[in-house]
Amino acid sequence: MKLENINIDLDSIKNIESELTLDYLKVIHGKYCISVEQILTMLSSPLVLMSMAMIKVKQDHLPIKSAVKLGFLTKNHPRDPKETAKLLVNFFEDELKKSSKNVVKEAQIESQALYNKSDEIRAVFNNIGLNALVNSWTLFETFIKEIWINTLNAYPKLLGTKIINSKGDIENNGSKMISLNLLSKYDYDISSHLGEVLANKYDFTSVEGIKKSFKDLLNLSDEEIDFFSSTKINQLEICRHIIVHNAAVIDSKYIIRSKRENEEMGQRLLLDIDEVSEMINYSIECVKSVLQLVEIKISKL
């Protein structure tokens, strides 16, 4: 999994900032963009570290040819010490610029060589890619839930019979009732916390649960929220589950749900960088679509 070939489309979500008029959506949007950038930093870290190491080596070991030039300069320096010092500073700056000009490309070449030669390096890169998938799902799940909670908090009139009659999650044993213990967290005044209280009725850890939560909140048709039906976001969900809960080792439940071909139980999940990019990008697209959908629906209230 060559991490420098990752292609995460952060601009697609950043570019909708001007479309958002609701303050709470703007805040959520800003935090989400920062969080996605953190994933990009993690993915680029091997190349960055290698580039920095190569720059350091170049700084410590200027080429012999440069040393010859330096020797000539010191033997034929100007009479003015200040002018000599200036020439020396300029000399080293020029040499470092020349030596560092292609450092990223050189680091990529060295990275490729190490990747081809070392099973350990390949395993490290694959694990970084898998962790990026896990993190992207965590961001997706967390920020989608935050949008839902804050929308209901800000617009309590969205509370309808679909939300009230929702059976609830496993922790509540499928009950339609809200526990007193939960209400006590808000001193029994939930007028500004309907989102937090009622979010427990939905499963935000699955695509289907998230889809149902927004259908009930905004009274949506399947067509209005069909972006949650994509294989890409569902594949991200099951990949994340197998990585976190089974050390990325494929089991029977994964095989039943996965749309990928040529996978066998007992094998470790292996993804190429294009698949990782595609799943992460689609999770970003889903968050973008939900932000836009909420903005449109709220504007019509």
Secondary structure by P-SEA (a helix, b strand, c coil): ccccccccaaaaaaaaccccccaaaaaaaaaaaaaaaaaaaaaaaaaaaaaaaaaaaaaacccaaaaaaaaaaaacccccaaaaaaaaaaaaaaaaaaaacaaaaaaaaaaaaaaaccaaaaaaaaaaaaaaaaaaaaaaaaaaaaaaaaaaaacccccccccccccccccccccccccaaaaaaaccccccccccccccccccccaaaaaaaaaaaaccccccccccccaaaaaaaaaaaaaacccccccaaaaaccccccccccccccccaaaaaaaaaaaaaaaaaaaaaaaaaaaac
